[in-house]
Amino acid sequence: MADVAPSLRRTLAAPVDLLRGLDPAWHALFLRAAGLDLGAPDLETALLQPRAIDRTVPGFDDFAPQSDRAVWPGDPALSLVYHALASPRVHPTNDGGPADPAIYPDLAVLEAIENWIWGHAAFPTLPPDAVIATFAYEYRSGGETAHRRHADFAYSRTGVARIGQREAQWNAPARSWQSLADGEFRVMPARYAAFLAVPRRRAPDGIAVMGDPQDGDATRRFLRPLTKLFPGAVHLGGAPLTVRAREFHRAEKLRRIFVETGLTATGNLAAPPYSRDSVNTLGFVALQPLGGSVLLAPAPMPLVRLARHADGAFATFPVPPQRSLPIFDFPLNRHFSSFMIISNLLLAGIEGAADLLRLDPRIRPRNAPEFVNMRHRVDRDADGRQVLTDLNSLPAQAFTDLLHDGGFDAALFEDGTADGAVLAEVAGTALPASLPAFSIVAVPDFFPYAGQSDLQDWVEQYPSHNRMDQFKEGGPAPLSQGRLAANPTTPHPADPARSAFDRHDETMVAVVGRPYAEAAGPTRASRGSLHTTSCLTDDCSNEFAPGWDITFAADADGRFYATFGLGSPFLEDVKLCAAANAYWPAASPDAGRTFHRSPTAIPMMDAELGYHRLHPDCPEPARATGGTLGWDGEQGPFIETGTDSAGRAWSMVNYADIMRSDYVSNAEAGHVTARALRDLDSDELIARMDCLRVAIQIAGRQRVDETPLWLVYAAPVAEWAAWPVPGGPALAGRGYRYEFVLPQGKPLATDDPRRLRQAYSRRVLCQVTPDAVRWSVDGGAYRLGLA
């Protein structure tokens, strides 16, 4: 490394003071890992000298192997002190486990040290193609970077914040945001900053792009960040920079319902509640400066709430009758008990519009919410006041007739989802104006510790055959592999008269980083059981049918990412995604077996789906109060037995009716929660899938996505060797008890209008690990099969 610039030595005092002030546990850690004494009188010199680094100390094995410095001017990722303080794998303890959160440096300290290191990059001349751009970014462990070789920064020109019921809270040991609080979702901010960047092709010496190359990547240019720009930075020409953060966000799902269908609205569609934005709605989102970067987050609020006009009246839409085209065997404007919008052409019955239905759902644009909740009727009483009726209060026939016939006003609901632009506007350089980042304010992630990329890696693990046959619908593809433009209808935060985004830029959602030629070390595994959260797009679901975090719309000039095509409210999508074998398996729990819709892809345990009071595993105290509720406010399936009027025994599956399920009502009652799912990570979800594949492939002799077997029971087993096995060779290790049935005939009604019964002709009990399964059919002898 070249001699340290005098300006670096002059400004060393500030970070030295921060380092000296760390808890003694950190002093001990630096001594063990690098022989660095934070209390030494010559610490300024010691930080810059080459030194031996013990990478066997927990958390330092993925520190950049090309570095031997505690501080590498201009590159925090090559600086040992920054890695130790910012990596979620490093903790100031002897065994490498998490310490008291109070002794970790807070975000202000991390920001100050990061900025100080970035600020001493050397740019005597700027690259001729340099630009300034706003990026969402994070410091990550080696397996989560674009090059996957060592811990480093990951960047995207798209950030993903998440709505929540509780305020945001920093999880210091995880160096990320806490996702839950007592089962309620916390707001999850996204972090943005301005960077000097250059356009580069995807190549070993150009830029690393996370994930497999996509069609067209060979000719695309991705922006590679070179150095962070922050207030007071002088490393671009010597003049201090000023940085100002701006944003504009908009939520227009409700407006789009009326625009796309032609239904009549009451009030101004450009105003709340139909269209809410950063100008017409106070506190829509908030920016919090950190000193160099900025956090963007929505305000905490209920997951869903009734949409109201300024005078407090409920906003409604007139539900039209169910319509169908003769050539199709499904309604045009209904999906189960949701109002469905495919196209205003379809609803108008224009000739030829039905061709849109023939399109693969993954390529149909969503220019309005595809699914809208229509389950809350709004009437007027004798005094003209609005009265709200939950349709679930109606008897079965009246419920069915009303959903079919329409002719009533249904309440509209708001959620906090939106999209927009974040701009870190930089002054003090001769470079053109900064480019904004695309910002998604997304729904909560029910599996915050499971990554889309982790599950995608599992799917693609075998070159000869991937595991997409796990998913009958959907899949784990992350948004970072998408290649559409950001919403071109978004006004520029600094100039609302023009668009924030170039609609021809197809690299906005990619995750990028240091090129392979500048990285070192072996390729590393992905996150696995590391319990961190993320605001980048590889931890976000890709679009289609319609999507979880984002979907796509289209106009005469092409397709683009937007949130206004997602469900209204988002829980309408959640129910349908969950019922379709999770659809987005790293975000949505799998409720396919709850509603007997799609073959299960990632089994949720019975305890997570909720115990009916008659379920054999229902805790005794809960039986008297109706059982327990699952993550979605519903209760899972179970085998129910009884006798008929002639005294004959019967056995059927009792399960929830998707037509009667209403996640909006469940959320309003406080019954939608991630409490039971909070610790599930990528490793656990993959273990469940591995065991499901073994059970179905061996005991059922079928593909997972094609099996007619219905998983009606699932429970974990900590150690099969300790399980009482009735004869035959025993299994060993961790696994699950899975029970399947083969449905027969049509479902039957029960005394509970929210539930149905299903007869079956075959029952398969499985004791399973990822390597073997013992199974019994209809009470017969157990057999053993090896994976």
Secondary structure, 3 states (H helix, E strand, C coil): CCCCCHHHHHCCHHHHHHHHCCCHHHHHHHHHHHCCCCCCCCHHHHCCCCCCCCCCCCCCCCCCCCCCCCCCCCCHHHCHHHHHHHCCCCCCCCCCCCCCHHHCCCHHHHHHHHHHHHCCCCCCCCCCCCEEEEEEEEEECHHHCCCCCCCEEEEECEEEEECCCECCCEECCCCEECCEECCEEECECEEEEEEEEEEEEEECCCEEECCCCCCCHHHCEEEEEEEEECCCCCCCCCCCCEEEEEEEEEECHHHHHHHHHCCCCCCCCCCCCCCEECCCCCCCEEEEECCCCEEEEECCCCCCEECECCCCCECEEEECCCCECCCCCCECCEECCEEECCCHHHHHCCCCCCHHHHCCHHHCCCCCCCEEECCEEEEECCCCCEEEEEHHHCCHHHHHHHHHHCCEEEECEECCCEEEEEEEEEECCCCCCCECEEEEEECCCCCCECCHHHHHHHHCCCCCCCCHHHCCCCCCCEHHHCCCECCCCCEECCEEEEECCCCCCCCCCCEEECCHHHCCCCCCCCCCCCCCCCCCHHHCECCCCCCCCCEEEEECCEEEEECCCCCECHHHHHHHHHHCCCCCCCCCCCCHHHHCCCCCCCCCCHHHHCCECCCCCCCHHHHCCCECCCCCCCCCCEEEEEECCCCCEEEEEEEECCCCCCHHHHHHCCCCCCHHHCCCEHHHHHHHHHHHHHHHHHHCCCCHHHCCCEEEEEEEECCHHHCCCCCCCCCCCCEEEEEEEEECCCCEECCCCCEEEECEEEEEEEEECCCEEEEEECCCCCEEEEC
